[in-house]
């Protein structure tokens, strides 16, 4: 299970080089802490995606709210839980809600 942060850019608030640098530093710090799985922009729409290894929904929310793009009002976020289909679960993740706590 991973937490997904969908970042939604605010068109009226163009990104600055400083904001992008701060965001990149935030991602590097998450990576150093073992929290970042992957991240990057989404080509078809303004914004991006951050995939996390968080201990809880509260931790994922705190990480999203700490992002300089969110703190600086360059964007908003949407937090979702992602259940991965993979070899370890025979490509059948447990989709029962009680298992996601």
BAKE-135221 format. One record per residue: x, y, z of N, C-alpha, C, O, CB in turn. Coordinates in steps of 0.02 Angstrom, whole numbers, plus 50000, padded with zeros to 5 digits. Glycine has a CB too. Layout:
residues N
XYZXYZXYZXYZXYZ/...
//
This chain:
residues 101
500434994150000500005000050000500455006250000500955006450035499515000050061/500265011049960500625017449957500115023149960499525022249945501055017949892/500365028949980499955034949980500155039049919500745039849904500035038950045/499645041649885499755045749826499565052949843499025054249870499355043149766/499995057549825499835064649830499795067249758500295067649723500375068649873/499195069049738499095072249673499155079749686498745082649722498395070349640/499655082949657499725090149662499365093449604499455091449546500485092249664/498965098449619498585102049568498845109149566498765112949614497815101849582/499145111149510499405117949503498825122949500498285121349476499845118549440/498955128949524498475134349520498695138749462499225142049466498435138449588/498315138949408498525142549347498685149949359499135152649327497985142149295/498325153149405498445160249418499075161449458499265167249470497845163149455/499415156149479500005156749522500585152949489500725147349508499865153949595/500915156049439501455152549405502035150749452502195154549497501705156849347/502325145049439502895142749480503495147249469503625149649414503075135549463/503875148349523504515151849518505075146749523504965141149547504575157249574/505665148649501506245144249507506385142549580506575136949596506865147449475/506285147349624506395146249695505905141049723506105136649761506325152849734/505275141449703504775136649727504945129649702504875124749739504065138649703/505165129049640505345122449612505955119749649505985113749665505495123049536/506445124049664507045121849702506845119449771507105114349795507555127649707/506395123049804506175120949871505785114449868505865110149912505735126449903/505385113549817505005107349808505495101549797505405096149826504515107949748/506005102549755506505097349742506875095549806507025089649818506995099749687/507035100449847507375099149911506915095149957507155090749993507585105749945/506275096649956505785092949997505765085649974505765081050016505075096149991/505755084449909505755077649883506395073949903506375068149921505675077649806/506965077349899507605074349918507605072349991507865067050010508185079149903/507325076650033507295075150105506835069050117506995064850159507035081350144/506275068750082505835062850088506205056550066506135051250098505185063850046/506585057050013506975051349988507485049250039507565043250052507315053149921/507835054050069508335052450121508025048950181508345044750212508685058850144/507395050650196507045047550253506715040850234506425037650277506515052350279/506775038850171506475032550149505725032950138505385027850136506615027250198/505465038950130504735039950121504525040450048503955038950032504515046150158/504985042650004504825043849935504915037449893505445034349894505255049449906/504395035549857504435030049810504615032749741505085030449709503755026049807/504235037749719504365041049656503945047449653503475048249691504195036449595/504145051949608503775058249601503925061149532504435059649502503965063349657/503465065349508503585068849446502965072249421502415071249446503845064149394/503065076549370502495080149341502055075449300502275070249277502745085949298/501435077549291500965073949248500905078149184500725083949186500265072949284/501065075049128501105078649065500425081349042500385086849016501395074149012/499895077449052499245079349024498865084649063498355087149040498815073249019/499115086649121498775091849160499275095349204499805092549220498195088849202/499135101449224499595105049268499615101849338499095101349371499405112449274/500185099649359500255096649425500715090649422501075089549373499575094649452/500695086849475501145081149479500885075849527500335076449554501825083349500/501295070749537501125065149579501715063449623502285063249599500905059049537/501595062249687502095059849733501835053349762501275053049788502245065149790/502235048049758502055041549787502485040649850503095041049847502165035649735/502145039449906502475039149971502425032350004501985028349989502185044250017/502895031050049502855025650098502735029050165503215030550201503525021150098/502115030250183501945033550246501695028350295501415023150276501415039150236/501795029750359501565025150411500815025650423500505020950448501935026550477/500525031350405499815032450417499555037850370499945041350338499685034450491/498895038350366498595043650326498775050450355498855055250318497825042750324/498835050850421499015057150453499725059250432499845065150420498965056650529/500175054550429500855056150407500865058450334501195063250317501325050150417/500495054950291500455056950221500175063950214500415067950173500025051850181/499655065550252499355072250250499865077450273499905082850243498725072550294/500225076050326500735080750351501275081950298501495087550288501055078150416/501485076650264501985077250211501715081650155502075085950130502195070350184/501095080550135500795084550082500755091850102500915096350062500085081950065/500565093150163500485100050186501155103550196501185109650197500095100250250/501705099750205502375102550211502685104250144503185107850141502825097650248/502395101750090502685102950024502695110450010502185113850018502295099149969/503275113149989503315120349975502825122849923502625128649925504005122049954/502625118649876502135120749826501445121749858501065126149837502095115649768/501285117749907500645118449943500705124249993500265128549994500465111749981/501235124250033501335129750082501365136550049501115141450076501975128550122/501665136949990501735143249955501135145049912501155150049876502335143049912/500605141149916499985142349879500085142149803499745145649766499695149149899/500555137949781500635136749709500185131149685500085130249625501365135049693/499905127349732499475121849714499105119049773499225120849831499875116349682/498635114749758498265111049808498435103749800498805101849754497485112249801/498185099549844498335092449838497715088249852497235090449883498895090449887/497755082149828497245077049840497625070949864498105068749831496805075549775/497425068149919497765062349948497345056049937496745055949950497895063450024/497665050849912497335044449899497775038649921498385039349925497155043849824/497455033049935497815026849952497825022349891497315021549857497495023250013/498395019549876498475015349817498665008249839499165007249874499015018149769/498255003549820498384996449833498704993549770498394993449717497734992549852/499304991249776499674988849718499524981549703499464977449748500424989749728/499454980149640499414973249616500114971349595500434974649555498894972449555/500364965849624501044963749609501124956249620500654952749640501554967649652/501714953849607501864946749613501744944149684501494938649694502584945349593/501924948349735501854946149805501124944849824500994940549867502144951449852/500654948349794499944947049810499574943749752498964944049747499594953649829/499954940549708499684937049650499244941649608498754939449577499274930849673/499424948149608499074953249568498344954149590497914956049551499094951449494/498224952649654497554953349684497604956849752497614953449803497214946349691/497634963449753497684966949817497044966049858496504965149830497824974449807/497114966349923496544965849968496174972549967496424977449993496774963950041/495584972549938495214978849932494694979849987494274984249982494874979149864/494724975750038494264976550094494464982650136495034983050159494254970050138/494004987450146494174993650181494484992650250494924996550269493554997950187/494274987650287494544986750355495284984850354495624985350405494164981250391/495554982850296496264980950293496714986950280497324986150277496364975750239/496434992950272496824998850253496975003450312497175009150301496455002750201/496885001150371496985005550430497695005050454497865008350503496505003650486/
//
